[in-house]
């Protein structure tokens, strides 16, 4: 959990993004879902990835640019 906390903190501090939610995805894995314009999200994910890697906690990241409206409902 510490890796997630520091990575999410780095993402929120590095770009104009908003934390939508954190989700337990099973197997002891937790993910942060952030929203913002595509450029800001990319910058935030890069920053969070760097911090998570340095903590030895990085697994993967994925950005969905302009998600479909129906998909957005899954994240609320």
PyMOL Python script that loads the backbone (N, CA, C, O; Angstrom):
from pymol import cmd

cmd.read_pdbstr("""\
ATOM      1  N   UNK A   1       0.816  -1.202   0.000  1.00  0.00           N
ATOM      2  CA  UNK A   1       0.000   0.000   0.000  1.00  0.00           C
ATOM      3  C   UNK A   1       0.855   1.260   0.000  1.00  0.00           C
ATOM      4  O   UNK A   1       0.456   2.269  -0.582  1.00  0.00           O
ATOM      5  N   UNK A   2       2.006   1.225   0.631  1.00  0.00           N
ATOM      6  CA  UNK A   2       2.870   2.407   0.682  1.00  0.00           C
ATOM      7  C   UNK A   2       3.291   2.839  -0.712  1.00  0.00           C
ATOM      8  O   UNK A   2       3.307   4.032  -1.016  1.00  0.00           O
ATOM      9  N   UNK A   3       3.635   1.873  -1.566  1.00  0.00           N
ATOM     10  CA  UNK A   3       4.012   2.196  -2.944  1.00  0.00           C
ATOM     11  C   UNK A   3       2.898   2.916  -3.673  1.00  0.00           C
ATOM     12  O   UNK A   3       3.146   3.879  -4.398  1.00  0.00           O
ATOM     13  N   UNK A   4       1.676   2.457  -3.486  1.00  0.00           N
ATOM     14  CA  UNK A   4       0.519   3.103  -4.111  1.00  0.00           C
ATOM     15  C   UNK A   4       0.349   4.521  -3.586  1.00  0.00           C
ATOM     16  O   UNK A   4       0.088   5.445  -4.357  1.00  0.00           O
ATOM     17  N   UNK A   5       0.495   4.696  -2.290  1.00  0.00           N
ATOM     18  CA  UNK A   5       0.313   6.015  -1.685  1.00  0.00           C
ATOM     19  C   UNK A   5       1.338   7.014  -2.208  1.00  0.00           C
ATOM     20  O   UNK A   5       0.974   8.132  -2.572  1.00  0.00           O
ATOM     21  N   UNK A   6       2.603   6.634  -2.252  1.00  0.00           N
ATOM     22  CA  UNK A   6       3.623   7.583  -2.712  1.00  0.00           C
ATOM     23  C   UNK A   6       3.510   7.823  -4.215  1.00  0.00           C
ATOM     24  O   UNK A   6       3.757   8.936  -4.679  1.00  0.00           O
ATOM     25  N   UNK A   7       3.141   6.800  -4.981  1.00  0.00           N
ATOM     26  CA  UNK A   7       2.976   6.981  -6.425  1.00  0.00           C
ATOM     27  C   UNK A   7       1.781   7.887  -6.717  1.00  0.00           C
ATOM     28  O   UNK A   7       1.860   8.765  -7.577  1.00  0.00           O
ATOM     29  N   UNK A   8       0.687   7.677  -6.009  1.00  0.00           N
ATOM     30  CA  UNK A   8      -0.497   8.517  -6.209  1.00  0.00           C
ATOM     31  C   UNK A   8      -0.211   9.949  -5.784  1.00  0.00           C
ATOM     32  O   UNK A   8      -0.634  10.891  -6.454  1.00  0.00           O
ATOM     33  N   UNK A   9       0.495  10.119  -4.689  1.00  0.00           N
ATOM     34  CA  UNK A   9       0.882  11.455  -4.238  1.00  0.00           C
ATOM     35  C   UNK A   9       1.712  12.157  -5.307  1.00  0.00           C
ATOM     36  O   UNK A   9       1.490  13.333  -5.596  1.00  0.00           O
ATOM     37  N   UNK A  10       2.663  11.443  -5.891  1.00  0.00           N
ATOM     38  CA  UNK A  10       3.502  12.020  -6.946  1.00  0.00           C
ATOM     39  C   UNK A  10       2.662  12.404  -8.159  1.00  0.00           C
ATOM     40  O   UNK A  10       2.878  13.460  -8.753  1.00  0.00           O
ATOM     41  N   UNK A  11       1.710  11.558  -8.528  1.00  0.00           N
ATOM     42  CA  UNK A  11       0.859  11.870  -9.685  1.00  0.00           C
ATOM     43  C   UNK A  11       0.056  13.138  -9.449  1.00  0.00           C
ATOM     44  O   UNK A  11      -0.023  14.002 -10.322  1.00  0.00           O
ATOM     45  N   UNK A  12      -0.536  13.249  -8.275  1.00  0.00           N
ATOM     46  CA  UNK A  12      -1.384  14.403  -7.981  1.00  0.00           C
ATOM     47  C   UNK A  12      -0.586  15.696  -7.863  1.00  0.00           C
ATOM     48  O   UNK A  12      -1.100  16.774  -8.165  1.00  0.00           O
ATOM     49  N   UNK A  13       0.662  15.594  -7.427  1.00  0.00           N
ATOM     50  CA  UNK A  13       1.501  16.784  -7.285  1.00  0.00           C
ATOM     51  C   UNK A  13       2.165  17.204  -8.588  1.00  0.00           C
ATOM     52  O   UNK A  13       2.546  18.365  -8.737  1.00  0.00           O
ATOM     53  N   UNK A  14       2.310  16.275  -9.541  1.00  0.00           N
ATOM     54  CA  UNK A  14       3.090  16.564 -10.741  1.00  0.00           C
ATOM     55  C   UNK A  14       2.276  17.124 -11.896  1.00  0.00           C
ATOM     56  O   UNK A  14       2.847  17.682 -12.833  1.00  0.00           O
ATOM     57  N   UNK A  15       0.963  16.987 -11.852  1.00  0.00           N
ATOM     58  CA  UNK A  15       0.145  17.435 -12.983  1.00  0.00           C
ATOM     59  C   UNK A  15      -1.253  17.788 -12.489  1.00  0.00           C
ATOM     60  O   UNK A  15      -1.642  17.451 -11.371  1.00  0.00           O
ATOM     61  N   UNK A  16      -1.986  18.467 -13.341  1.00  0.00           N
ATOM     62  CA  UNK A  16      -3.347  18.867 -13.002  1.00  0.00           C
ATOM     63  C   UNK A  16      -4.304  17.705 -13.274  1.00  0.00           C
ATOM     64  O   UNK A  16      -4.989  17.666 -14.297  1.00  0.00           O
ATOM     65  N   UNK A  17      -4.331  16.764 -12.337  1.00  0.00           N
ATOM     66  CA  UNK A  17      -5.208  15.597 -12.438  1.00  0.00           C
ATOM     67  C   UNK A  17      -5.982  15.453 -11.134  1.00  0.00           C
ATOM     68  O   UNK A  17      -5.637  16.056 -10.117  1.00  0.00           O
ATOM     69  N   UNK A  18      -7.028  14.648 -11.183  1.00  0.00           N
ATOM     70  CA  UNK A  18      -7.869  14.410 -10.010  1.00  0.00           C
ATOM     71  C   UNK A  18      -7.917  12.913  -9.737  1.00  0.00           C
ATOM     72  O   UNK A  18      -8.040  12.108 -10.660  1.00  0.00           O
ATOM     73  N   UNK A  19      -7.819  12.551  -8.469  1.00  0.00           N
ATOM     74  CA  UNK A  19      -7.958  11.152  -8.077  1.00  0.00           C
ATOM     75  C   UNK A  19      -9.441  10.826  -8.055  1.00  0.00           C
ATOM     76  O   UNK A  19     -10.191  11.368  -7.244  1.00  0.00           O
ATOM     77  N   UNK A  20      -9.863   9.935  -8.954  1.00  0.00           N
ATOM     78  CA  UNK A  20     -11.265   9.543  -9.014  1.00  0.00           C
ATOM     79  C   UNK A  20     -11.566   8.497  -7.951  1.00  0.00           C
ATOM     80  O   UNK A  20     -12.562   8.600  -7.235  1.00  0.00           O
ATOM     81  N   UNK A  21     -10.705   7.491  -7.851  1.00  0.00           N
ATOM     82  CA  UNK A  21     -10.881   6.457  -6.825  1.00  0.00           C
ATOM     83  C   UNK A  21      -9.691   5.522  -6.820  1.00  0.00           C
ATOM     84  O   UNK A  21      -8.890   5.508  -7.755  1.00  0.00           O
ATOM     85  N   UNK A  22      -9.582   4.745  -5.761  1.00  0.00           N
ATOM     86  CA  UNK A  22      -8.610   3.660  -5.679  1.00  0.00           C
ATOM     87  C   UNK A  22      -9.407   2.378  -5.538  1.00  0.00           C
ATOM     88  O   UNK A  22     -10.375   2.315  -4.780  1.00  0.00           O
ATOM     89  N   UNK A  23      -8.991   1.355  -6.276  1.00  0.00           N
ATOM     90  CA  UNK A  23      -9.760   0.120  -6.364  1.00  0.00           C
ATOM     91  C   UNK A  23      -8.872  -1.074  -6.053  1.00  0.00           C
ATOM     92  O   UNK A  23      -7.764  -1.186  -6.578  1.00  0.00           O
ATOM     93  N   UNK A  24      -9.361  -1.964  -5.200  1.00  0.00           N
ATOM     94  CA  UNK A  24      -8.690  -3.238  -4.975  1.00  0.00           C
ATOM     95  C   UNK A  24      -9.076  -4.141  -6.139  1.00  0.00           C
ATOM     96  O   UNK A  24     -10.256  -4.426  -6.343  1.00  0.00           O
ATOM     97  N   UNK A  25      -8.080  -4.592  -6.904  1.00  0.00           N
ATOM     98  CA  UNK A  25      -8.380  -5.385  -8.096  1.00  0.00           C
ATOM     99  C   UNK A  25      -8.118  -6.869  -7.878  1.00  0.00           C
ATOM    100  O   UNK A  25      -8.137  -7.655  -8.826  1.00  0.00           O
ATOM    101  N   UNK A  26      -7.875  -7.249  -6.634  1.00  0.00           N
ATOM    102  CA  UNK A  26      -7.684  -8.658  -6.297  1.00  0.00           C
ATOM    103  C   UNK A  26      -6.221  -9.041  -6.227  1.00  0.00           C
ATOM    104  O   UNK A  26      -5.355  -8.341  -6.751  1.00  0.00           O
ATOM    105  N   UNK A  27      -5.960 -10.145  -5.584  1.00  0.00           N
ATOM    106  CA  UNK A  27      -4.596 -10.641  -5.470  1.00  0.00           C
ATOM    107  C   UNK A  27      -3.667  -9.721  -4.709  1.00  0.00           C
ATOM    108  O   UNK A  27      -2.448  -9.804  -4.855  1.00  0.00           O
ATOM    109  N   UNK A  28      -4.234  -8.843  -3.896  1.00  0.00           N
ATOM    110  CA  UNK A  28      -3.419  -7.902  -3.142  1.00  0.00           C
ATOM    111  C   UNK A  28      -3.024  -6.666  -3.932  1.00  0.00           C
ATOM    112  O   UNK A  28      -2.235  -5.850  -3.455  1.00  0.00           O
ATOM    113  N   UNK A  29      -3.567  -6.517  -5.141  1.00  0.00           N
ATOM    114  CA  UNK A  29      -3.245  -5.365  -5.979  1.00  0.00           C
ATOM    115  C   UNK A  29      -4.296  -4.278  -5.818  1.00  0.00           C
ATOM    116  O   UNK A  29      -5.492  -4.552  -5.713  1.00  0.00           O
ATOM    117  N   UNK A  30      -3.819  -3.034  -5.800  1.00  0.00           N
ATOM    118  CA  UNK A  30      -4.694  -1.869  -5.712  1.00  0.00           C
ATOM    119  C   UNK A  30      -4.274  -0.917  -6.821  1.00  0.00           C
ATOM    120  O   UNK A  30      -3.086  -0.793  -7.119  1.00  0.00           O
ATOM    121  N   UNK A  31      -5.242  -0.245  -7.435  1.00  0.00           N
ATOM    122  CA  UNK A  31      -4.923   0.697  -8.499  1.00  0.00           C
ATOM    123  C   UNK A  31      -5.547   2.052  -8.207  1.00  0.00           C
ATOM    124  O   UNK A  31      -6.581   2.144  -7.544  1.00  0.00           O
ATOM    125  N   UNK A  32      -4.911   3.095  -8.707  1.00  0.00           N
ATOM    126  CA  UNK A  32      -5.456   4.444  -8.614  1.00  0.00           C
ATOM    127  C   UNK A  32      -6.010   4.827  -9.976  1.00  0.00           C
ATOM    128  O   UNK A  32      -5.371   4.591 -11.002  1.00  0.00           O
ATOM    129  N   UNK A  33      -7.189   5.412  -9.987  1.00  0.00           N
ATOM    130  CA  UNK A  33      -7.790   5.899 -11.223  1.00  0.00           C
ATOM    131  C   UNK A  33      -7.783   7.415 -11.144  1.00  0.00           C
ATOM    132  O   UNK A  33      -8.386   8.010 -10.251  1.00  0.00           O
ATOM    133  N   UNK A  34      -7.086   8.030 -12.098  1.00  0.00           N
ATOM    134  CA  UNK A  34      -7.003   9.486 -12.138  1.00  0.00           C
ATOM    135  C   UNK A  34      -7.652   9.983 -13.423  1.00  0.00           C
ATOM    136  O   UNK A  34      -7.735   9.257 -14.413  1.00  0.00           O
ATOM    137  N   UNK A  35      -8.107  11.224 -13.393  1.00  0.00           N
ATOM    138  CA  UNK A  35      -8.722  11.832 -14.566  1.00  0.00           C
ATOM    139  C   UNK A  35      -8.125  13.213 -14.791  1.00  0.00           C
ATOM    140  O   UNK A  35      -7.625  13.857 -13.867  1.00  0.00           O
ATOM    141  N   UNK A  36      -8.190  13.649 -16.042  1.00  0.00           N
ATOM    142  CA  UNK A  36      -7.688  14.950 -16.449  1.00  0.00           C
ATOM    143  C   UNK A  36      -7.491  14.936 -17.947  1.00  0.00           C
ATOM    144  O   UNK A  36      -7.826  13.958 -18.615  1.00  0.00           O
ATOM    145  N   UNK A  37      -6.945  16.024 -18.480  1.00  0.00           N
ATOM    146  CA  UNK A  37      -6.691  16.009 -19.919  1.00  0.00           C
ATOM    147  C   UNK A  37      -5.570  15.009 -20.205  1.00  0.00           C
ATOM    148  O   UNK A  37      -4.769  14.680 -19.330  1.00  0.00           O
ATOM    149  N   UNK A  38      -5.536  14.537 -21.447  1.00  0.00           N
ATOM    150  CA  UNK A  38      -4.630  13.440 -21.801  1.00  0.00           C
ATOM    151  C   UNK A  38      -3.175  13.767 -21.474  1.00  0.00           C
ATOM    152  O   UNK A  38      -2.465  12.924 -20.926  1.00  0.00           O
ATOM    153  N   UNK A  39      -2.724  14.961 -21.798  1.00  0.00           N
ATOM    154  CA  UNK A  39      -1.337  15.335 -21.534  1.00  0.00           C
ATOM    155  C   UNK A  39      -1.005  15.330 -20.053  1.00  0.00           C
ATOM    156  O   UNK A  39       0.063  14.870 -19.649  1.00  0.00           O
ATOM    157  N   UNK A  40      -1.922  15.843 -19.248  1.00  0.00           N
ATOM    158  CA  UNK A  40      -1.704  15.864 -17.799  1.00  0.00           C
ATOM    159  C   UNK A  40      -1.690  14.459 -17.220  1.00  0.00           C
ATOM    160  O   UNK A  40      -0.874  14.147 -16.352  1.00  0.00           O
ATOM    161  N   UNK A  41      -2.595  13.609 -17.700  1.00  0.00           N
ATOM    162  CA  UNK A  41      -2.635  12.230 -17.210  1.00  0.00           C
ATOM    163  C   UNK A  41      -1.351  11.501 -17.576  1.00  0.00           C
ATOM    164  O   UNK A  41      -0.799  10.766 -16.757  1.00  0.00           O
ATOM    165  N   UNK A  42      -0.869  11.699 -18.806  1.00  0.00           N
ATOM    166  CA  UNK A  42       0.391  11.053 -19.215  1.00  0.00           C
ATOM    167  C   UNK A  42       1.540  11.498 -18.320  1.00  0.00           C
ATOM    168  O   UNK A  42       2.336  10.673 -17.873  1.00  0.00           O
ATOM    169  N   UNK A  43       1.629  12.798 -18.058  1.00  0.00           N
ATOM    170  CA  UNK A  43       2.700  13.315 -17.203  1.00  0.00           C
ATOM    171  C   UNK A  43       2.582  12.754 -15.788  1.00  0.00           C
ATOM    172  O   UNK A  43       3.583  12.380 -15.177  1.00  0.00           O
ATOM    173  N   UNK A  44       1.364  12.696 -15.275  1.00  0.00           N
ATOM    174  CA  UNK A  44       1.150  12.176 -13.927  1.00  0.00           C
ATOM    175  C   UNK A  44       1.517  10.703 -13.837  1.00  0.00           C
ATOM    176  O   UNK A  44       2.160  10.280 -12.875  1.00  0.00           O
ATOM    177  N   UNK A  45       1.114   9.918 -14.831  1.00  0.00           N
ATOM    178  CA  UNK A  45       1.414   8.483 -14.820  1.00  0.00           C
ATOM    179  C   UNK A  45       2.922   8.253 -14.916  1.00  0.00           C
ATOM    180  O   UNK A  45       3.454   7.363 -14.251  1.00  0.00           O
ATOM    181  N   UNK A  46       3.608   9.040 -15.730  1.00  0.00           N
ATOM    182  CA  UNK A  46       5.070   8.919 -15.811  1.00  0.00           C
ATOM    183  C   UNK A  46       5.703   9.187 -14.450  1.00  0.00           C
ATOM    184  O   UNK A  46       6.602   8.462 -14.025  1.00  0.00           O
ATOM    185  N   UNK A  47       5.236  10.218 -13.776  1.00  0.00           N
ATOM    186  CA  UNK A  47       5.774  10.557 -12.459  1.00  0.00           C
ATOM    187  C   UNK A  47       5.473   9.460 -11.438  1.00  0.00           C
ATOM    188  O   UNK A  47       6.358   9.050 -10.686  1.00  0.00           O
ATOM    189  N   UNK A  48       4.242   8.992 -11.412  1.00  0.00           N
ATOM    190  CA  UNK A  48       3.862   7.928 -10.489  1.00  0.00           C
ATOM    191  C   UNK A  48       4.603   6.633 -10.757  1.00  0.00           C
ATOM    192  O   UNK A  48       4.985   5.923  -9.827  1.00  0.00           O
ATOM    193  N   UNK A  49       4.807   6.326 -12.034  1.00  0.00           N
ATOM    194  CA  UNK A  49       5.544   5.119 -12.419  1.00  0.00           C
ATOM    195  C   UNK A  49       6.973   5.174 -11.905  1.00  0.00           C
ATOM    196  O   UNK A  49       7.486   4.193 -11.367  1.00  0.00           O
ATOM    197  N   UNK A  50       7.611   6.324 -12.073  1.00  0.00           N
ATOM    198  CA  UNK A  50       8.994   6.494 -11.617  1.00  0.00           C
ATOM    199  C   UNK A  50       9.106   6.270 -10.106  1.00  0.00           C
ATOM    200  O   UNK A  50      10.012   5.582  -9.637  1.00  0.00           O
ATOM    201  N   UNK A  51       8.185   6.854  -9.359  1.00  0.00           N
ATOM    202  CA  UNK A  51       8.208   6.717  -7.900  1.00  0.00           C
ATOM    203  C   UNK A  51       7.923   5.272  -7.484  1.00  0.00           C
ATOM    204  O   UNK A  51       8.594   4.735  -6.602  1.00  0.00           O
ATOM    205  N   UNK A  52       6.934   4.648  -8.115  1.00  0.00           N
ATOM    206  CA  UNK A  52       6.599   3.257  -7.773  1.00  0.00           C
ATOM    207  C   UNK A  52       7.753   2.316  -8.100  1.00  0.00           C
ATOM    208  O   UNK A  52       8.031   1.386  -7.342  1.00  0.00           O
ATOM    209  N   UNK A  53       8.427   2.554  -9.227  1.00  0.00           N
ATOM    210  CA  UNK A  53       9.580   1.720  -9.586  1.00  0.00           C
ATOM    211  C   UNK A  53      10.694   1.872  -8.559  1.00  0.00           C
ATOM    212  O   UNK A  53      11.328   0.889  -8.175  1.00  0.00           O
ATOM    213  N   UNK A  54      10.935   3.110  -8.113  1.00  0.00           N
ATOM    214  CA  UNK A  54      12.013   3.325  -7.143  1.00  0.00           C
ATOM    215  C   UNK A  54      11.690   2.663  -5.803  1.00  0.00           C
ATOM    216  O   UNK A  54      12.595   2.341  -5.033  1.00  0.00           O
ATOM    217  N   UNK A  55      10.398   2.461  -5.527  1.00  0.00           N
ATOM    218  CA  UNK A  55       9.990   1.780  -4.295  1.00  0.00           C
ATOM    219  C   UNK A  55       9.889   0.271  -4.496  1.00  0.00           C
ATOM    220  O   UNK A  55       9.576  -0.465  -3.560  1.00  0.00           O
ATOM    221  N   UNK A  56      10.159  -0.191  -5.729  1.00  0.00           N
ATOM    222  CA  UNK A  56      10.065  -1.617  -6.032  1.00  0.00           C
ATOM    223  C   UNK A  56       8.638  -2.125  -6.049  1.00  0.00           C
ATOM    224  O   UNK A  56       8.394  -3.312  -5.833  1.00  0.00           O
ATOM    225  N   UNK A  57       7.684  -1.224  -6.307  1.00  0.00           N
ATOM    226  CA  UNK A  57       6.267  -1.572  -6.235  1.00  0.00           C
ATOM    227  C   UNK A  57       5.536  -1.475  -7.570  1.00  0.00           C
ATOM    228  O   UNK A  57       4.328  -1.709  -7.611  1.00  0.00           O
ATOM    229  N   UNK A  58       6.213  -1.143  -8.652  1.00  0.00           N
ATOM    230  CA  UNK A  58       5.524  -0.941  -9.932  1.00  0.00           C
ATOM    231  C   UNK A  58       5.182  -2.267 -10.593  1.00  0.00           C
ATOM    232  O   UNK A  58       6.028  -3.155 -10.698  1.00  0.00           O
ATOM    233  N   UNK A  59       3.926  -2.398 -11.040  1.00  0.00           N
ATOM    234  CA  UNK A  59       3.484  -3.571 -11.789  1.00  0.00           C
ATOM    235  C   UNK A  59       3.188  -3.162 -13.229  1.00  0.00           C
ATOM    236  O   UNK A  59       3.809  -3.687 -14.153  1.00  0.00           O
ATOM    237  N   UNK A  60       2.255  -2.239 -13.437  1.00  0.00           N
ATOM    238  CA  UNK A  60       1.936  -1.774 -14.789  1.00  0.00           C
ATOM    239  C   UNK A  60       1.106  -0.499 -14.712  1.00  0.00           C
ATOM    240  O   UNK A  60       0.616  -0.115 -13.650  1.00  0.00           O
ATOM    241  N   UNK A  61       0.963   0.145 -15.867  1.00  0.00           N
ATOM    242  CA  UNK A  61       0.100   1.319 -15.966  1.00  0.00           C
ATOM    243  C   UNK A  61      -0.574   1.294 -17.332  1.00  0.00           C
ATOM    244  O   UNK A  61      -0.072   0.686 -18.278  1.00  0.00           O
ATOM    245  N   UNK A  62      -1.701   1.954 -17.415  1.00  0.00           N
ATOM    246  CA  UNK A  62      -2.417   2.037 -18.684  1.00  0.00           C
ATOM    247  C   UNK A  62      -3.239   3.315 -18.686  1.00  0.00           C
ATOM    248  O   UNK A  62      -3.857   3.678 -17.686  1.00  0.00           O
ATOM    249  N   UNK A  63      -3.234   3.989 -19.829  1.00  0.00           N
ATOM    250  CA  UNK A  63      -4.007   5.219 -19.995  1.00  0.00           C
ATOM    251  C   UNK A  63      -5.062   4.968 -21.062  1.00  0.00           C
ATOM    252  O   UNK A  63      -4.761   4.435 -22.130  1.00  0.00           O
ATOM    253  N   UNK A  64      -6.296   5.352 -20.768  1.00  0.00           N
ATOM    254  CA  UNK A  64      -7.375   5.271 -21.754  1.00  0.00           C
ATOM    255  C   UNK A  64      -7.742   6.706 -22.123  1.00  0.00           C
ATOM    256  O   UNK A  64      -8.477   7.365 -21.388  1.00  0.00           O
ATOM    257  N   UNK A  65      -7.229   7.200 -23.269  1.00  0.00           N
ATOM    258  CA  UNK A  65      -7.554   8.567 -23.661  1.00  0.00           C
ATOM    259  C   UNK A  65      -9.017   8.668 -24.110  1.00  0.00           C
ATOM    260  O   UNK A  65      -9.492   7.853 -24.900  1.00  0.00           O
ATOM    261  N   UNK A  66      -9.700   9.651 -23.607  1.00  0.00           N
ATOM    262  CA  UNK A  66     -11.089   9.911 -23.969  1.00  0.00           C
ATOM    263  C   UNK A  66     -11.953   8.646 -23.909  1.00  0.00           C
ATOM    264  O   UNK A  66     -12.470   8.211 -24.937  1.00  0.00           O
ATOM    265  N   UNK A  67     -12.118   8.050 -22.722  1.00  0.00           N
ATOM    266  CA  UNK A  67     -12.918   6.821 -22.613  1.00  0.00           C
ATOM    267  C   UNK A  67     -14.374   7.054 -23.024  1.00  0.00           C
ATOM    268  O   UNK A  67     -14.910   8.149 -22.853  1.00  0.00           O
ATOM    269  N   UNK A  68     -14.991   6.030 -23.557  1.00  0.00           N
ATOM    270  CA  UNK A  68     -16.391   6.082 -23.955  1.00  0.00           C
ATOM    271  C   UNK A  68     -17.247   6.411 -22.735  1.00  0.00           C
ATOM    272  O   UNK A  68     -16.910   6.022 -21.617  1.00  0.00           O
ATOM    273  N   UNK A  69     -18.337   7.114 -22.942  1.00  0.00           N
ATOM    274  CA  UNK A  69     -19.215   7.524 -21.842  1.00  0.00           C
ATOM    275  C   UNK A  69     -19.690   6.337 -21.002  1.00  0.00           C
ATOM    276  O   UNK A  69     -19.762   6.440 -19.778  1.00  0.00           O
ATOM    277  N   UNK A  70     -20.014   5.217 -21.641  1.00  0.00           N
ATOM    278  CA  UNK A  70     -20.479   4.048 -20.893  1.00  0.00           C
ATOM    279  C   UNK A  70     -19.368   3.472 -20.012  1.00  0.00           C
ATOM    280  O   UNK A  70     -19.641   2.951 -18.931  1.00  0.00           O
ATOM    281  N   UNK A  71     -18.141   3.561 -20.464  1.00  0.00           N
ATOM    282  CA  UNK A  71     -17.010   3.072 -19.680  1.00  0.00           C
ATOM    283  C   UNK A  71     -16.782   3.945 -18.451  1.00  0.00           C
ATOM    284  O   UNK A  71     -16.407   3.445 -17.391  1.00  0.00           O
ATOM    285  N   UNK A  72     -17.006   5.233 -18.594  1.00  0.00           N
ATOM    286  CA  UNK A  72     -16.817   6.151 -17.470  1.00  0.00           C
ATOM    287  C   UNK A  72     -17.674   5.762 -16.269  1.00  0.00           C
ATOM    288  O   UNK A  72     -17.271   5.978 -15.126  1.00  0.00           O
ATOM    289  N   UNK A  73     -18.852   5.191 -16.517  1.00  0.00           N
ATOM    290  CA  UNK A  73     -19.742   4.782 -15.439  1.00  0.00           C
ATOM    291  C   UNK A  73     -19.149   3.704 -14.551  1.00  0.00           C
ATOM    292  O   UNK A  73     -19.526   3.590 -13.384  1.00  0.00           O
ATOM    293  N   UNK A  74     -18.232   2.913 -15.081  1.00  0.00           N
ATOM    294  CA  UNK A  74     -17.591   1.860 -14.297  1.00  0.00           C
ATOM    295  C   UNK A  74     -16.678   2.416 -13.216  1.00  0.00           C
ATOM    296  O   UNK A  74     -16.412   1.748 -12.216  1.00  0.00           O
ATOM    297  N   UNK A  75     -16.205   3.620 -13.413  1.00  0.00           N
ATOM    298  CA  UNK A  75     -15.199   4.185 -12.523  1.00  0.00           C
ATOM    299  C   UNK A  75     -15.766   5.107 -11.459  1.00  0.00           C
ATOM    300  O   UNK A  75     -15.007   5.656 -10.660  1.00  0.00           O
ATOM    301  N   UNK A  76     -17.062   5.291 -11.426  1.00  0.00           N
ATOM    302  CA  UNK A  76     -17.658   6.217 -10.451  1.00  0.00           C
ATOM    303  C   UNK A  76     -17.969   5.525  -9.161  1.00  0.00           C
ATOM    304  O   UNK A  76     -18.474   6.153  -8.230  1.00  0.00           O
TER     305      UNK A  76
END
""", "prot")
cmd.dss("prot")
cmd.show_as("cartoon", "prot")
cmd.util.cbc("prot")
cmd.orient("prot")
